Each structure stands twice: as structure tokens, then as C-alpha cells.
Amino acid sequence: MVILGILAAIVVPRVFVSSSSAKITACYKNKRDINAGVERWYFNEGSWPLDALTDIAADADYFPDGIPVCPVDSTAYALDAASHRVTGHAH
């Protein structure tokens, strides 16, 4: 029983940190993918997508499964109006 308690004390924090780290990494990957799609939209359409990303999200050629939400806090990504890059989510 003591051994199981020691193992749990070692493993549980590592699993939590690994899960949290994986979510942060996935958030950054999502931002890169969305930014790449935004740039492609601009070159194909001649204008930037809406800051809320609703127009690009509705086009299956860009995001067939829809635009993902941040895996860390389940919030939607949005574009900065000036830079046309995904804002926030700097975890």
C-alpha cells in the first residue's frame, strides 16, 4: 500500500504536467495552422477573413472540420484586426 502511495505521488503530478504541456503545445499548433489558413485566404480571396473567423470557418476548403478551439481553456480563436494574426492564448 505504501509503495502504491509513493508511485501515485510521483506519477500523478507528472501526468498532470504532461497533459497541461500537451494542451499548450496543441494551442500553439492550432494558432500556426489558423494563421497559415488566414494567409492562404488572403492570397486566394484578396481580403482578410473576418476577425471572428466565421467566414473562413464556413469554407470547408480551409478548415473541413471547423476551426478548433483552444484546448487549454476551450475558447475560440480570433484575429487581431491590425496584424491579422491569431490573438491571445499566450499560455
C-alpha positions in Angstrom: 0.0 0.0 0.0 2.8 2.4 0.9 4.5 1.6 -2.5 1.3 2.4 -4.4 1.1 5.7 -2.5 4.6 6.6 -3.4 4.1 5.7 -7.0 0.9 7.7 -7.1 2.7 10.7 -5.6 5.3 10.5 -8.3 3.2 9.6 -11.4 0.1 11.8 -10.9 1.9 15.2 -10.9 3.9 14.1 -14.0 0.7 13.1 -15.9 -0.9 16.4 -15.0 2.1 18.4 -16.1 2.4 16.3 -19.3 -1.3 16.8 -20.1 -1.1 20.5 -19.5 2.1 20.8 -21.6 0.4 18.9 -24.4 -2.6 21.2 -24.4 -0.3 24.3 -24.6 1.6 22.7 -27.5 -1.6 21.9 -29.3 -2.8 25.5 -28.8 0.4 26.9 -30.4 -0.1 24.4 -33.3 -3.7 25.5 -33.8 -2.6 29.1 -33.9 0.1 28.3 -36.6 -2.5 26.3 -38.6 -5.1 29.1 -38.4 -2.5 31.8 -39.3 -1.4 29.7 -42.3 -5.1 29.4 -43.4 -5.6 33.1 -42.9 -2.7 33.9 -45.2 -3.9 31.4 -47.8 -7.4 33.0 -47.6 -5.8 36.5 -48.2 -3.9 35.3 -51.2 -6.9 33.4 -52.7 -9.7 35.9 -51.8 -7.8 39.2 -51.9 -9.0 40.3 -48.5 -8.5 39.2 -44.9 -11.1 36.9 -43.2 -13.3 38.4 -40.5 -11.7 38.8 -37.1 -14.1 36.3 -35.7 -13.0 33.8 -38.4 -16.6 32.9 -39.2 -16.2 33.3 -43.0 -13.1 31.1 -43.2 -14.6 28.6 -40.7 -17.6 28.2 -43.0 -15.4 27.3 -46.0 -14.5 23.6 -45.9 -11.6 24.2 -48.2 -9.8 25.8 -45.4 -11.0 24.0 -42.2 -13.0 20.9 -43.2 -13.6 20.0 -39.5 -14.1 23.6 -38.5 -11.7 25.9 -36.7 -10.5 24.3 -33.4 -10.9 25.9 -30.1 -8.0 26.4 -27.7 -7.5 23.0 -25.9 -6.3 24.8 -22.7 -9.4 26.8 -22.0 -11.9 25.9 -24.7 -12.1 29.5 -26.0 -12.4 30.4 -29.7 -9.5 31.9 -31.6 -9.9 35.3 -33.2 -7.7 37.6 -35.3 -6.2 40.8 -34.3 -7.6 43.5 -36.6 -4.3 45.2 -37.2 -1.9 42.3 -37.6 -4.4 39.7 -39.0 -2.8 37.1 -36.7 -4.5 34.9 -34.0 -4.6 36.9 -30.8 -4.4 35.9 -27.2 -3.9 32.4 -25.9 -0.3 33.0 -24.8 -0.3 30.2 -22.3 
